Amino acid sequence: MNFPENLKYTKEHEWISVEGDIATVGITDFAQGELGDIVFVEIETQGQSLAKDSTFGTVEAVKTVSDLFMPISGEISEVNPALESNPELINQDPYNGGWMVKIKISNIDELNDLLDTSAYKALIGH
């Protein structure tokens, strides 16, 4: 299982990468493994400003549907267009090709509430 050291993580199993005032968000390798084969991603919040912990979309696997939560407050500036026709990218490459949204960060201080790699590994028992 892969846990990139340069990312921050949430208790809801999302990862976040920050470059300037833009955050890229997806679900972790652990989360995609628990969900199983992902068949559909629904994110209809592009252009919306959402608060931390708000739902920004859903991911549907063969057996379940899970909500996706904002790790920080901001505006959804981009949705990964590849996921519409290839949702399995999340299973194959959760940290690169399987990213979900880009967020224009509105409160950079909220990053301090996220988990580092060792804290996330402890959360999932690794």
C-alpha positions in Angstrom: 0.0 0.0 0.0 1.3 3.4 -0.9 1.4 6.4 1.4 3.2 9.3 -0.2 5.1 11.4 2.4 4.5 14.7 0.6 0.7 14.6 1.1 -1.7 15.4 3.9 -4.6 13.1 4.8 -8.1 13.2 6.3 -9.8 10.8 8.6 -12.3 10.3 5.8 -9.5 8.8 3.7 -8.8 11.6 1.3 -5.4 12.9 0.4 -4.5 16.5 -0.4 -1.5 18.0 -2.2 -1.0 21.7 -2.1 0.8 23.9 -4.7 0.5 27.6 -3.9 -3.2 28.3 -3.2 -4.5 25.3 -5.2 -5.1 21.9 -3.6 -5.5 18.7 -5.5 -7.7 16.1 -3.8 -8.4 12.4 -4.2 -9.0 9.3 -2.1 -6.2 7.2 -0.7 -4.9 3.9 -1.8 -6.4 2.4 1.4 -9.8 3.8 0.5 -9.9 2.6 -3.0 -8.8 -0.8 -1.8 -11.6 -0.9 0.7 -14.2 0.3 -1.8 -13.2 -2.2 -4.5 -13.8 -1.7 -8.2 -14.9 1.9 -8.7 -17.5 2.2 -11.5 -18.8 5.8 -11.3 -17.8 9.2 -9.9 -20.3 12.0 -9.5 -18.9 15.5 -8.8 -21.3 18.3 -9.8 -19.8 21.0 -7.6 -17.4 22.7 -10.0 -17.4 26.4 -9.5 -19.0 26.1 -6.0 -17.4 27.4 -2.8 -17.8 24.8 -0.1 -16.9 24.6 3.6 -14.5 22.1 5.1 -16.2 18.7 5.7 -19.0 19.5 3.1 -19.8 16.8 0.6 -18.4 17.6 -2.8 -19.4 14.4 -4.6 -19.8 10.7 -4.5 -17.8 7.7 -5.6 -19.7 4.5 -6.5 -18.1 1.1 -6.3 -19.7 -2.3 -7.2 -21.1 -2.7 -3.7 -21.5 0.8 -2.2 -21.7 4.5 -2.7 -19.5 6.8 -0.6 -19.6 10.5 -0.1 -16.5 12.6 -0.8 -15.8 15.4 1.7 -13.9 18.7 1.4 -10.6 18.4 3.3 -10.4 22.2 3.4 -12.7 25.1 2.6 -12.5 26.6 -0.9 -13.9 26.7 -4.5 -13.9 23.6 -6.7 -11.9 25.0 -9.6 -11.5 21.8 -11.6 -12.9 18.3 -11.8 -10.7 15.5 -13.3 -12.3 15.0 -16.7 -10.7 11.6 -17.2 -12.9 10.1 -14.4 -16.1 10.5 -16.4 -15.1 7.8 -18.9 -12.4 6.0 -16.7 -13.4 5.9 -13.1 -11.2 2.9 -12.6 -8.2 5.3 -12.7 -8.9 5.8 -9.0 -8.2 2.1 -8.4 -5.2 2.0 -10.7 -3.5 5.3 -9.8 -5.2 7.0 -6.8 -2.4 9.6 -6.3 -1.8 10.7 -9.9 -4.2 9.9 -12.7 -7.1 9.2 -10.2 -7.2 12.7 -8.6 -10.7 14.0 -8.2 -10.8 17.8 -7.8 -8.7 20.9 -7.6 -9.7 23.5 -4.9 -8.8 27.1 -4.7 -8.0 27.3 -1.0 -9.9 29.9 1.0 -8.4 29.2 4.5 -4.8 27.9 4.4 -4.8 27.5 8.2 -7.1 24.5 7.8 -4.2 22.5 6.5 -2.9 22.3 10.1 -6.0 20.1 11.0 -5.0 17.4 8.5 -3.0 14.2 9.2 0.6 13.6 8.1 1.6 10.3 6.7 2.5 8.6 10.0 -0.7 9.8 11.7 -2.8 8.5 8.7 -1.0 5.1 8.8 -1.7 4.9 12.6 -5.4 5.7 11.9 -5.7 2.7 9.5 -3.5 0.4 11.6 -0.4 0.3 9.3 
